[in-house]
């Protein structure tokens, strides 16, 4: 809708601007939340490590999905803030956080809880950037909720959308609203309910997976047919793993108390 933003006379990509804001918000909020578990430099160095891992995972996931779009003219390690897929970033970011906690003998469950509000805020900002940039949109629709992205003509051409039907589902806004409501509800719920360590992280991970799974049928389909099955399978697997892991942790905590 507005892929380029002017700030103090300077022109910036909306996607890059909000992506940078998301990284900065994550770094600040995560470092602040880590005060109860870490001190010194580790509290400020752990967030950027997760950010870098997430960016790498997002690029690798995109490359796995579109290998022909990379080569000598556009190497996979390019530092351009584009061609990034969210789910790859979430998976590798969480994996690296777990590996760092394991090697440094840090409480992963508590630290993952510290990360959750920061991650929710970052997701909201990322989706605002996607909306303004016109990327990560949905399929054509005649619904009154559909929107036109006039600055993204190529986006419509990829979907072979005729001129008279260039309204698409604003999936970016749906995700943005869902992530924002989810993190607000989680923070309120976690205060009223004494969740076990790691509970906030697992609950929000299950929620994000459920949101992505629910909205997947509305998203654009410009990737190979096999991935149309793999994506929902991946969301479903992450949802199931997070939910089962959370239930097991809650049962483990309740068990000794009841005996």
N, C-alpha and C positions, 0 to 999 in steps of 0.2 A: 504493500500500500504506500510505503514511503521508504524505499530502499536506501536513500541517501539523506542524511541529516546534517544541517549546518549549525555549528556551535561556535560562537564568538568569531564568526567569519570564516571558520574552517569547515571543510566538507569531510564527513565521515560516513563509512558504510554502517547502516543501522544494525546489520547482523554482527559486524565486528564490534561496534560500540556496546551493544547489549551483551555480547559474548564476553567482552572485557569486564563489563559491570557484573556479570554473573560470577566470573572468576574472582573478582575483588570482593564481592559480597560473601562468597563462600570462604575465602581466606580469612576475612575479618571475623565472621560469625563463628567459624569452626575454631579459630585460634582462641577466641573469647570463651567458648564453651569448654575448651580443653584445660582450662585453669584448674579444674578439680582433679585432673588425672595426670597432667604433665606440667613441667616447669622448665624455665630456661629456653634455650634455642629450639629444643625439640617441639615445643608448642607452636612455634612460628614456621618451622621447616616441614612439619608433617602435612599441613594443608596444600602447599604448592606441589609436594610429591604426588598427592592424590590428584590434583588438577592436571599435572603433566601426564600421569597414567591414564586419566580419563580422555584427554585429547588424543593420546596415542591409540587407545582402544577404539575411539570413535572413528579415527582415520583407517585403522586396520579393518574394522567391520565394513566400512564403505568400500575399501579396496577388495575385500572378499566378495562383496556383492556386485561390484562393477570393475573387475580386473582389467578390462579393455580400455578403461579411461585413464590408465597410468602407463607411463613409459618414459623414454629419455626426455621428452618435452615437458612432462609433468611427473616427476618422481614421487614416490609414495611418502618420502620424508620431507616434502616441501612444507614450509612454515606458514603457508597461506591458511587463513581461518575460513575454510570451506571444505566441502566434501567430507562431512562429519556425520556419523549416525549415532544418535543418542544412546541406544541400547548397548552398543559396543563400549562406549565410555563408561556407562554405569557398571557394567560387568567387570572390566579391567580395573577401574578405580576401586571397587570394593575388594577385588582380589589382591591388589597391591597393598591396600590398607591392612588386610588380614595378614599378608606376608610380613609386612613391617612390624605389626604388633607381635606376631609369633617370634620373629627373630630378636626383637628388643624386649620380649617378655612383658608386653604391655597388655592391659585388659581390653581385648578387642570388643567385647560386648558393651562395655561402658563407653569406649571411644566411638564406636559406631552410633551409639545414642547421641553423643556429642555432635556427630556429623549430620544427623538427620535434619534438624531445622535449617542448617546452612545449605544442605543439598536441595531442600524444598524451595528455598528462596532462589537459588541458582536456576532451578528448573523453570520457575516462573519467568525470570528475566530472559532466559534463553528462548522461551516460546514467544515472548513479546518481540524479540529480535527476529525470530522466524516469521512472525506475522507481518511485521513491517517490511521485511525483505521479500515476502511473497513465496518463500520456499516452504517445504514440508506441508503443502496444502492437501486438500481433499479432492474427491472425485466430483465430476460435474453433477449439478443438481438443479431441479426446478423449484426447490423449496424456498420459501421466503427468507429462510435463514442463510441461504447461499450468498456469497459475496464475489465481487469481481476484482481481480488484481490487475489493473491496467498497465502496471510497469513490468509485468512478467509475461510478455507475449510468447516467449520461448516455452515457458511453463505450460501454457495452454496448447502449444503446438505439439509438445511431447505427449499430451493426452489426446491428440487428434480431436480437439474440441472445436465445433463449428462456431462461427462468429456470433450467431444468434443465441448460443447457449453457453456463454462463458462464465456462468455462475458456478462456484465450487463451494464445497463445505469448508468453512473456516476452522479446520481441525486444530490449528495452532491456538485459537482462542478457547476452544473447548478444553484442550489440555491445560492451558494457562489457568483457567478458572478452576479446573479440577484439582490441579496441584496446589493452588492457593487455598482452596477450601479444605483440602485434605490435610495440609500441614497445620492449619488453624484448628481443625477438629482434633487432630492428633495431640497437639499441645494441651488443649482443654481436657481431652480424655485422659492423657497420661497424668494430669494433676489429680483427677478424681479417682483413677484406678492405679493401684500400685503395681505397675508392670515390672517384670523381671528385667535385669540388665540385658540390653539388646532388644528389648521388647519394642521400643519406639522405632528402631531401625527396621526390624522385621515386619512390623505392622505397616510402615510406610512403603517398604519394598513391595509387599504384597499389594498394597493399594495402587502404587504406580503401575505395576504389572497388569492389574485388573483394568486400569484406565486405558492403557495402551491396547490391551486385548479387546476391550469394548469398542474403541474408536478405530481399530484397524480396518474394518469393512468400509469405512468412510474415506480412508486415505487413498492418495493417488497410487496407481499400480504401474510403475515404470521399471520394475526389476523382473528378473527371470521368474517363470511360473513356479519353479521349485521353491523359491523363497516366499511365495505367497502362502505356502504351507508351513515352511520353517519358522517364519515370524510368529504366527499365532502359537505354534508349538513351543517356541522359546518363551513367549509371554506366559503361556499356561504352565510351563515347567517352573519358571521363576515364582509364579504365584503359588503353586503347590508347595515348592520347597520352603518358601518364606512362611507360609501358613503352618505347615507341619512343624517346622523348626520352632516357631513361636509357641505352638500348642505344647510341644515337648518341654520347652523351657518353663512354661507356666505349670505344667503337671509336676515337673521335677521340684519346683519351688513349693508347691502346695503339698506334695507327698510327705516330706518329713514333718511339716507343721501339723498335719492332720494325725500323724502317728504319735 
